[in-house]
Amino acid sequence: AVTFLVIHQKPKKTLDEINNDLCPVLSVQQLYRISTMYWDDKYGTETVSQEVLTNMKQLMMEDTNR
């Protein structure tokens, strides 16, 4: 999770890159929570793209419907 928080260019990362390369042990729900709560105003680090957030929401909805 720390790697995810400190990397630059988060808006350019895909959900697959985040889920498989950066944080393979975290669930989509945990990644979503980190992505929506974290903002580094000191360095201006942004969160993931809106597309990734939407994909995370869809995956969480699918998991809920199972």
N, CA, C and O of each residue as an XYZ file, in Angstrom:
264
protein
N       0.824     -1.193      0.000
C       0.000      0.000      0.000
C       0.867      1.256      0.000
O       0.515      2.258     -0.622
N       1.990      1.199      0.693
C       2.871      2.364      0.743
C       3.385      2.694     -0.651
O       3.450      3.865     -1.025
N       3.747      1.687     -1.412
C       4.220      1.922     -2.775
C       3.149      2.641     -3.576
O       3.453      3.577     -4.317
N       1.923      2.223     -3.440
C       0.823      2.857     -4.150
C       0.679      4.319     -3.746
O       0.465      5.184     -4.596
N       0.795      4.591     -2.468
C       0.614      5.959     -1.992
C       1.697      6.908     -2.487
O       1.417      8.077     -2.751
N       2.907      6.431     -2.615
C       4.012      7.333     -2.935
C       4.364      7.410     -4.415
O       5.162      8.264     -4.804
N       3.797      6.548     -5.250
C       4.162      6.606     -6.664
C       3.572      7.851     -7.312
O       2.502      8.331     -6.937
N       4.293      8.348     -8.281
C       3.805      9.467     -9.072
C       3.070      8.901    -10.271
O       3.164      7.707    -10.555
N       2.363      9.724    -10.952
C       1.644      9.319    -12.166
C       0.518      8.326    -11.877
O       0.187      7.509    -12.736
N      -0.071      8.381    -10.692
C      -1.199      7.489    -10.390
C      -2.330      7.627    -11.405
O      -2.948      6.622    -11.753
N      -2.624      8.832    -11.895
C      -3.715      8.940    -12.876
C      -3.446      8.175    -14.171
O      -4.378      7.892    -14.924
N      -2.197      7.842    -14.436
C      -1.863      7.114    -15.661
C      -1.839      5.598    -15.472
O      -1.708      4.855    -16.444
N      -1.963      5.143    -14.247
C      -1.942      3.704    -13.966
C      -3.309      3.089    -14.235
O      -4.341      3.689    -13.933
N      -3.307      1.895    -14.803
C      -4.555      1.171    -15.023
C      -4.893      0.361    -13.771
O      -4.051      0.168    -12.894
N      -6.115     -0.097    -13.709
C      -6.517     -0.929    -12.575
C      -5.696     -2.210    -12.536
O      -5.311     -2.666    -11.460
N      -5.427     -2.792    -13.692
C      -4.600     -4.007    -13.730
C      -3.204     -3.752    -13.182
O      -2.679     -4.569    -12.426
N      -2.601     -2.639    -13.550
C      -1.263     -2.314    -13.039
C      -1.290     -2.144    -11.528
O      -0.405     -2.625    -10.821
N      -2.302     -1.463    -11.050
C      -2.408     -1.230     -9.607
C      -2.660     -2.546     -8.883
O      -1.995     -2.861     -7.896
N      -3.607     -3.294     -9.373
C      -4.019     -4.535     -8.706
C      -2.969     -5.638     -8.797
O      -2.780     -6.385     -7.838
N      -2.293     -5.751     -9.920
C      -1.348     -6.856    -10.111
C       0.093     -6.513     -9.764
O       0.814     -7.355     -9.227
N       0.523     -5.297    -10.061
C       1.931     -4.935     -9.876
C       2.210     -4.201     -8.568
O       3.200     -4.479     -7.891
N       1.339     -3.271     -8.220
C       1.621     -2.424     -7.061
C       1.069     -2.974     -5.752
O       1.747     -2.942     -4.725
N      -0.142     -3.469     -5.789
C      -0.813     -3.898     -4.552
C      -1.561     -5.214     -4.741
O      -2.784     -5.243     -4.608
N      -0.867     -6.285     -5.042
C      -1.576     -7.541     -5.308
C      -2.271     -8.152     -4.096
O      -3.150     -8.998     -4.259
N      -1.902     -7.748     -2.896
C      -2.519     -8.352     -1.712
C      -3.748     -7.591     -1.221
O      -4.479     -8.086     -0.363
N      -3.982     -6.389     -1.757
C      -5.136     -5.620     -1.316
C      -6.350     -5.933     -2.181
O      -6.227     -6.196     -3.377
N      -7.513     -5.901     -1.561
C      -8.756     -6.108     -2.309
C      -9.102     -4.834     -3.083
O      -8.555     -3.763     -2.820
N     -10.006     -4.970     -4.027
C     -10.448     -3.800     -4.790
C     -11.098     -2.788     -3.850
O     -10.921     -1.581     -4.013
N     -11.841     -3.277     -2.878
C     -12.475     -2.375     -1.919
C     -11.432     -1.581     -1.137
O     -11.612     -0.384     -0.916
N     -10.353     -2.223     -0.719
C      -9.288     -1.523      0.000
C      -8.594     -0.509     -0.905
O      -8.299      0.607     -0.477
N      -8.335     -0.892     -2.146
C      -7.716      0.039     -3.097
C      -8.615      1.239     -3.355
O      -8.138      2.370     -3.444
N      -9.902      0.997     -3.473
C     -10.848      2.087     -3.697
C     -10.829      3.059     -2.524
O     -10.802      4.276     -2.707
N     -10.842      2.511     -1.342
C     -10.845      3.373     -0.143
C      -9.578      4.225     -0.082
O      -9.645      5.424      0.189
N      -8.440      3.614     -0.331
C      -7.180      4.366     -0.338
C      -7.212      5.433     -1.430
O      -6.802      6.573     -1.212
N      -7.698      5.054     -2.590
C      -7.716      5.967     -3.735
C      -8.619      7.165     -3.514
O      -8.313      8.263     -3.978
N      -9.715      6.974     -2.819
C     -10.658      8.067     -2.622
C     -10.369      8.904     -1.381
O     -10.889     10.012     -1.251
N      -9.560      8.398     -0.481
C      -9.281      9.139      0.745
C      -7.939      9.858      0.735
O      -7.724     10.783      1.518
N      -7.046      9.445     -0.134
C      -5.679      9.948     -0.081
C      -5.470     11.129     -1.017
O      -5.860     11.097     -2.185
N      -4.853     12.161     -0.485
C      -4.432     13.306     -1.288
C      -3.211     13.896     -0.600
O      -3.265     14.241      0.581
N      -2.129     14.010     -1.323
C      -0.897     14.556     -0.770
C      -0.773     16.010     -1.208
O      -0.277     16.301     -2.296
N      -1.224     16.908     -0.358
C      -1.191     18.318     -0.730
C       0.210     18.914     -0.672
O       0.463     19.965     -1.261
N       1.116     18.254      0.029
C       2.486     18.763      0.088
C       3.172     18.639     -1.268
O       3.836     19.571     -1.720
N       3.012     17.496     -1.910
C       3.665     17.253     -3.188
C       2.690     17.281     -4.364
O       3.102     17.133     -5.515
N       1.432     17.466     -4.088
C       0.438     17.527     -5.140
C       0.187     16.201     -5.831
O      -0.241     16.164     -6.984
N       0.455     15.114     -5.126
C       0.239     13.785     -5.697
C      -1.258     13.540     -5.852
O      -2.021     13.658     -4.893
N      -1.661     13.205     -7.051
C      -3.066     12.960     -7.331
C      -3.417     11.498     -7.121
O      -2.542     10.648     -6.958
N      -4.696     11.227     -7.129
C      -5.157      9.857     -7.010
C      -5.298      9.251     -8.412
O      -4.877      9.856     -9.399
N      -5.871      8.095     -8.491
C      -6.029      7.408     -9.769
C      -7.055      8.130    -10.638
O      -7.758      9.025    -10.169
N      -7.135      7.736    -11.899
C      -8.068      8.371    -12.829
C      -9.512      8.023    -12.487
O      -9.784      7.053    -11.780
N     -10.420      8.829    -13.000
C     -11.844      8.569    -12.802
C     -12.245      7.230    -13.416
O     -13.111      6.532    -12.888
N     -11.621      6.882    -14.518
C     -11.903      5.594    -15.171
C     -11.563      4.427    -14.248
O     -12.326      3.466    -14.158
N     -10.432      4.505    -13.569
C     -10.027      3.443    -12.641
C     -10.995      3.386    -11.459
O     -11.380      2.300    -11.025
N     -11.386      4.541    -10.941
C     -12.342      4.558     -9.832
C     -13.672      3.933    -10.256
O     -14.281      3.188     -9.489
N     -14.116      4.232    -11.457
C     -15.355      3.649    -11.971
C     -15.230      2.140    -12.107
O     -16.149      1.403    -11.750
N     -14.096      1.678    -12.621
C     -13.866      0.227    -12.740
C     -13.858     -0.446    -11.378
O     -14.387     -1.547    -11.222
N     -13.263      0.208    -10.399
C     -13.247     -0.345     -9.036
C     -14.674     -0.472     -8.502
O     -15.036     -1.493     -7.918
N     -15.479      0.572     -8.706
C     -16.872      0.540     -8.245
C     -17.627     -0.611     -8.899
O     -18.381     -1.323     -8.235
N     -17.424     -0.789    -10.200
C     -18.106     -1.874    -10.909
C     -17.710     -3.236    -10.354
O     -18.563     -4.103    -10.161
N     -16.427     -3.425    -10.099
C     -15.973     -4.707     -9.536
C     -16.557     -4.943     -8.144
O     -16.929     -6.067     -7.807
N     -16.637     -3.893     -7.344
C     -17.213     -4.041     -6.008
C     -18.698     -4.387     -6.089
O     -19.198     -5.182     -5.294
N     -19.402     -3.787     -7.052
C     -20.834     -4.095     -7.239
C     -21.015     -5.550     -7.683
O     -21.925     -6.237     -7.219
N     -20.146     -6.010     -8.582
C     -20.221     -7.403     -9.038
C     -19.984     -8.364     -7.887
O     -20.661     -9.386     -7.770
N     -19.005     -8.028     -7.026
C     -18.730     -8.883     -5.868
C     -19.924     -8.919     -4.911
O     -20.209     -9.957     -4.313
N     -20.607     -7.812     -4.768
C     -21.765     -7.726     -3.878
C     -22.919     -8.551     -4.422
O     -23.677     -9.149     -3.658
N     -23.052     -8.583     -5.737
C     -24.161     -9.310     -6.361
C     -23.937    -10.797     -6.465
O     -24.830    -11.510     -6.925
N     -22.815    -11.287     -6.071
C     -22.531    -12.740     -6.147
C     -23.072    -13.477     -4.967
O     -22.921    -14.695     -4.877
